[in-house]
């Protein structure tokens, strides 16, 4: 069995919450991480920037990933 890299993207967003000064991010397939407020803010900025770039790539046809409505990995 071979692994695919990058793995198939998930279509469900992660959910972030704040508890006792820590940011918790629950993602697909039981992935969960805790971040300081500062690390969470920088991660958020990085995600927004990367999402904007990925949308530009998709619009230019440079993609092997799903478009809205396509489901690849929906577990979690």
C-alpha positions in Angstrom: 0.0 0.0 0.0 1.4 3.4 -1.0 0.7 6.7 0.8 -0.5 9.6 -1.2 1.2 12.9 -0.6 -0.3 15.3 -0.2 -3.3 13.4 1.2 -6.8 13.9 -0.1 -8.1 17.2 1.3 -10.9 17.3 3.7 -14.0 19.3 2.9 -15.1 19.9 6.5 -13.5 22.9 8.3 -11.9 22.6 11.7 -13.7 24.2 14.6 -11.7 26.5 16.9 -12.7 27.3 20.5 -11.0 29.2 23.3 -10.8 27.8 26.8 -8.8 29.2 29.7 -6.6 31.3 27.5 -5.7 28.4 25.1 -7.1 27.9 21.6 -8.3 24.4 20.8 -8.7 23.3 17.2 -10.8 20.2 16.4 -10.3 18.9 12.9 -11.4 16.0 10.8 -10.7 12.4 11.8 -10.3 13.3 15.5 -7.4 15.6 14.9 -7.1 18.1 17.8 -4.4 20.6 18.7 -4.0 23.2 21.3 -2.3 26.5 20.6 -1.4 29.7 22.4 -3.4 32.7 21.4 -0.4 34.0 19.5 0.2 30.8 17.7 -3.5 30.5 16.8 -3.5 34.1 15.4 -0.5 33.4 13.2 -1.9 30.1 12.1 -5.2 31.8 11.2 -3.3 34.4 9.1 -1.3 31.7 7.4 -4.4 29.6 6.6 -6.2 32.6 5.1 -3.2 33.4 2.9 -2.8 29.8 1.8 -6.6 29.5 1.0 -6.4 32.7 -1.1 -3.5 31.2 -3.1 -5.2 27.9 -3.5 -8.3 29.6 -4.8 -6.2 31.4 -7.4 -4.5 28.2 -8.4 -7.8 26.5 -8.8 -9.2 29.4 -10.9 -6.1 29.1 -13.1 -6.8 25.3 -13.6 -3.7 24.4 -11.6 -5.4 21.8 -9.4 -5.9 18.2 -8.8 -8.0 18.8 -5.8 -11.8 18.9 -5.5 -13.9 21.9 -6.2 -16.9 23.0 -4.2 -19.4 20.2 -3.9 -16.9 17.5 -4.6 -16.2 15.1 -1.8 -12.9 13.3 -1.4 -12.4 12.9 2.4 -15.4 13.5 4.4 -14.6 11.3 7.4 -14.5 13.0 10.8 
